[in-house]
Amino acid sequence: MLSVTGKAGETTTITSTSPNKNEVFDTAKVTISDWYDKPIKPLKLITTKMNVVVGNSIKLTAKLSPVPPDNGQITWVSSAPQIATADTKGNIHALTAGSVTVTAKAEANPSIQGSIVFDVRADVKPFIKIDNLAQLINQPIYQRKGLSPLMSCLKASFIHWR
């Protein structure tokens, strides 16, 4: 039995020779890799929203199996960091409108990953243009209950709710 010790990613060459004549029988190049008794299997991403508004954040969760794995560290990656960023805890921060894919990768084996596509939407504020505002001053404005006020520049005393 042969045992090789080192850091993950290191490479060495092992040579076997004859005990009597020092003749080389064979050589093998060996790369040391991490080994885990309970490695991460395919992971699943969980979120409550598929859309987020610019300026807001949402939290993603990576569901790992087995529970707990030997090395459960996750790296979060945004496909378009100019649209939305992903921090080390799976928080997605929306910066500008667009579409972005967020991927979670197992650090122990980056080929094990999960992705979700998000639509980041602009924060659109309601706008109402009143051309005859001068005629409306001191006149009651009627609005149905449940709707937002027409314009913040109009005094609340002039708005009557029905």
C-alpha positions, 0 to 999 in steps of 0.5 A: 500500500502506498500513502501520499500526504500533501495539500489538495491540488499538489502534484507529485510523481511516484516511481517504482524501482526494482529492489535489486538493480534499481531499474525503473518499473513504472512512474505515475503522476499523482494529484492530491485531492480533498476527500470527504467521508460525507461529501456534498451531493447536488444542492438545491436553491430555495427562495420565496421570490423570483423577482426583486425591485431595484434597491431591495435584497432577498435571501437565498438558501442552499439546501445541502445533502447529506446533513451535515456534509463534511465541507458545507461551504458555499460560494455565491456568484452573480452572472451580472454583478452590475445588475445584482450582487451576491454576498457570502451569505446568499443575500442578493442585492438588486442594483439595476433592472435586468435579468441575472443568474445567481449560482451557488457552488460547493467549495469542496467540489465546484461542479456541484452547483445550483442556479436561479434566474431573477428578474430585477425590476425598476422601482417605478413610482406612480405619477399623475399629471394634472394640467388644470391644477389652478382650477382644482385649488380649494375644490374637493378631489374624490378618490376611492378607498384603497388607492394611494393619494393622487399627489403629495403636493395637494393638501390632505384636507382637499381629498375626500374619501368615498 
